[in-house]
Amino acid sequence: MPDLREVADPAPSPDGVVIKVAATGLCRSDWHGWMGHDPAIALPHVPGHELAGVVEAAGPRVTGWRAGDRVTVPFVCACGRCPACAAGEQQVCERQTQPGFTHWGSFAEYVAVENADVNLVGLPDGLGFAAAAGLGCRFATAYRALTAHGRVAPGQWVAVHGCGGVGLSAVMIAAAAGARVVAVDISPAALDLARAFGADTCLQGPDGVPETIAEVTGGGAHVSLDALGDPRTCANSIACLRRRGRHVQVGLLPPQAVPAALPMERVIAYELSVLGSHGMPAHAYGPMLDLVAAGTLRPDRLITTTIGLAAAPRALAAMGTTSPPGVTMIEP
């Protein structure tokens, strides 16, 4: 069982900052790390990668940020110098760091972030820390998956398989874009939330899901997301698409899982697109934050549980069995 300990405060690197954490999200990716699915994690370790707070201290080479700034960060923190970063694709940086994975994360009072001028995102005055914390992973990931990869358009059908934090974010974002949404989950409580956030149809899966979606949508979804990361939801997401539809894989499929049996014959016959999505770079946050500031997107509504730091170890360990629907936010 994880536990809470007193450790030394971090110090900023020359290009980095230390952030005083005001809120941090409990994410299934953190649970994957706890379960040993990331061999790069060495114990002792501090998880946590969805965060918002205030810059406590900045390194001498940081030019764009200073103590007191309200910020969040993408869960992929880029180096700013590799070919991927030069092309503006910081979310696939070749030398990326990730709080809570490559180094100690935000289930803490303070967290260090490298290359601050590339990775920090300033928060609008009206956006609270709890709502902002989820932007760096689940919300921004869902936003870019639907807009950059899914190219969702008004009137199209979007299927969302798995209504955890990423899936519920995707439901809200797709509905706000004018799409019609089919939400799939095994939990009635999660489906109730999906309905509240704009889902037109809710299905308790996974049995018979592709056939039902084809019937409901008159031929299949235009865009489908596997927001859970499971071989069956991945296969169902592809199988529920109409001709020339777009599958976006968002949920992690850890190497230890049984490989997904993808219906590649359907991919070929229907000319489907199969795409991966890995977060969103800091420079791309502007349009999403504009929609949040306008009230079109409401990440604050996703938060269903708020706990203190002392309760985080037990909540993390329980994610594999009894995780409550919606988003759990930790406030140190």
N, C-alpha and C positions, 0 to 999 in steps of 0.2 A: 504493500500500500504506500502511495506517495505520502510525504509529510511536509509540514511547514517548518522551515529553519531560518535562523538569523545568519546572513552571510554579509560579506563586505560589499559596500556600494560600488557599482561600476564607475569607471572614469572614461571620459570621451577620448577616442583616438584623435590624431591631428585633423582628420577629415570627417569625424563623426560627432555625434551628440549623445548626451544622456537625457532620456525623457522620464519625467515623473509621471508614472502611470495613473490616470484617472479612471480608466475602465479598460477591461480586456475581455474578449469573448472566449467562451468555451466551445471549441470546434472539434469535429470528428477527426480532423487531421492531428490534433493534439493527442487524441485517444490512440490513433495509429502509432504515434511515437511512443506512447506509454506501453503499448503492446509489443514493442520491439520490431515493428515493421520498417524502421529506418535504421540500418546498421551503422550509420554515421554518428548516431547519438551515443555519447559515452556518459556513464553515470559518475558522480552525481550530476543532475541536469535540472534546469528550470524550463518548463514548457511555456507556451503562449506566444501567439504571433498576430492576433487581431487586437490592436491597441489604439488608444488615443490618450493624449495627455498634454503636458506642458514641458517645453524644453527647459531642462534644469541647468545644463552646462554645454558649451560648444567648444570644439577643438579649434586651434589657432588658424587652420586653413579653411574653416567654414565661413562663407561669405554671405549666404542668403538667410541665415537664421540666427537668432540670439535667445538668450534666456527669457522666458516669459511667453514665447510664441506658442499658440495652441495648434497642435499638429496631430496628424495620423501618418501612417506609412503603409505602402503595399506589403503583402507578406513576402514577396520577392524583392529584396533590396539589391539593386544593381551596382556594378562597379563603375559604370559610366565611361569606360575606356575600351571595352572589347568591340569586335565588329558588330555583334548584335545590338549593343548599346548605341553605337554610331549610327545604326540604321533606325533607331528609335524603338527598338524591340526589347526594352529593358526587362520585360517579363520572362524572357528566355536568356538572360545574361549568362555568359559563359563562366563568370566568376561570381555568381550571385551568392548572397548570404541570406539566411532566413532566421529571424528571431525565433527561438524555441526549437530550432532544429540544428543549424550549423553553430549556433552559440546560444547562451542562456537567453530566455525570452521574458515575456511580460506578465507571467503569474508572479508578480513581484511589485515592490514599490517603485523601482527604477529599472530601466532597460537601456542598453547601449545600442545605437544604430550607426552603421558605417555609411560613409559617402553621403552625408546629409544633404548636400546641395542637389544631388540627383534624386533622392528618395523621399524627402519630407513633403507633405501636402498640408498647406495651411487650411484651417477650418473656418468656415463662415461664422460670424458672430452668433447667429441664431441656432447653430447646430450643437446640441449637447454632446458631451463626451461619450455617453453610453451608445447613442445612435451612431456616432462617428466611428467607434471602435470596430464595428462589424464591416465597415466599408472596405478595409484593407484586404479582406479575404472573401467571405461569402457574398457580400453584396456587389463589390466591384467585379468579382469573378463571374457572377451571374449576368451582370450588365454587359460586360465585354463578350461573353459567350453568346448572348442574344443579339447584340448589335453588330459586332465586328465579324463574328463567325456565322451566326444564324441569320443575320440580315433580316430580322423580323420586320414585317410590314403590317399596317392596319388590315384587318379582315382575315389574316392568315390564322391557321390553327397551329398552336404550340402545345406539345406534350411535355410534361415535366414528371420524370420518374424519380420519386423520392422527395418527400416534403419536409426535410430538415431545414437548416438555416439557408443553405444555398438554394434548395428547391423552392422554399417559400419566397425567397428574394426573387427568383426567376418568375414565379407566378405573378408577383406584384409588378415587376418590370414589364413583362409581356402584356399584362392587362393594361398598364398605363400607355403602352405603345399602340393600343388599339387592336391587339390580337385576341383571339378566342383561345382559352386555355383549358386543357384537360390535365388534371392533377392526379397522380397515382401514388398511393402509399398503402401500407398495411395497417396504419394506425387511424382509426376514426377521428381521434382528436386532432391529428395533423391535417387530415382532410377538412375538418371544420375550419381550421385556420386558413387553409388554401382557399376555401370558398369565401371566407371573409376578405381575403386579399384579391379576389377577382376571378377565381377559377369558374368557368362556366359549367364544367362537368368534373365530378370527382369519382375515381374508380378505386376500389379496394383490391389491389393486386397481390401477387403478380400473375395469377392464372388468367388466361384468356384475354390479356390486356391488348395485344396488337389487333386482334379481331374486333374487339369492342371499340377501340379508337377508330378503326377504319369505318365502322358503322356510324359512329357518332359524328365523324367529320366528313362523311361522304367521300371516302377514298383514302384517308390517312392524313397525318399531320404534315404540315410544310416544314416544320422545325421540331426537333425532339432533343431533349437533354436528359442524359443519365446524370442526375445530381446526387446519386447515392454512391455509386462505385461498387457494383456487384455484377458478376458475370451474367446473371439473368436479367437485371434491369438494363444492362448494356445491350444485350441481344434484343430485348423487347423494344428498346428505343429505336433501334435500326429497323426492326420488323414492322413498326407501326407507321412508317413514313409512306407518303404517296410518291409517285414518280418524281424524280429530281429533287427529292427532299433532302434535308440537311440534319445529320446527327452530330451533336456536340457532346463530347465526353468531358464532363466536369468532375464527377466524383472519382476519387482515387481508387485504382485497382492495384492493391499492393502485390508485389511479386509472390508473396506466400499464398495468394488466393488461387483457386482453380482458374486456369486460363478461360477467358470468355470465348464461347463458340459463336463466332459472328456469322450471320447469314450472308456470306460474300456473294453467293449466287444472286441474291436479291439486290445487293449493292451494284452488281454489274447490270442486271436486267433493267433496273429502275434508274440507273445512272445516279445513284445516291452519293452524297458527299459525307465522308466520315472525318470529323475534325476533332482535334484536342484543343483545350483552352486552359491557360495557366496564369490566371490572375490578370492584372492590368497595371501598366506602368504609371508612375506618378504623374507624368506630363499629360496623361489622357483623362485625368479625373474631372476636368472642368465641366464638360457637358452633363455628367452625372450629378455633380454638386449643384449645378444650376437647377436641375429638376428637383433635387432635394430642397433647395432653398425656396423654390416656387411652391412646394407642397405637393407636387405631382407624384413624387416618390417619398414614402414615409418609412425609412428603415427603423425608426423608433417603435413602430407598431409591431415589429417582429419580436421584440423583447418580451418574453413571458415570465422570466425568472431572473432575479437579481440576488447575488450572494456575496458574502465577504471573502477575503483571501483565505481565511481559516477553513472555509467550507470547500475550497477548490479541490483539494486532494481527493476527497470522497466523491465529489461530483465527477471528476475526471475518470476515476476508476469505475464508476457506475455507468458510463456512457454506453458500454456494450450491451447493457441489459435493460436499464430503467431510465434512460434519458427522457426528460419531459419534452413535449412538443414545443416548437418555437425556439427562440434563442435564449441561452443562459448567459448573463453578463456578470462578470466579476468586478467589483469595485474595491480596490485595496484600501 
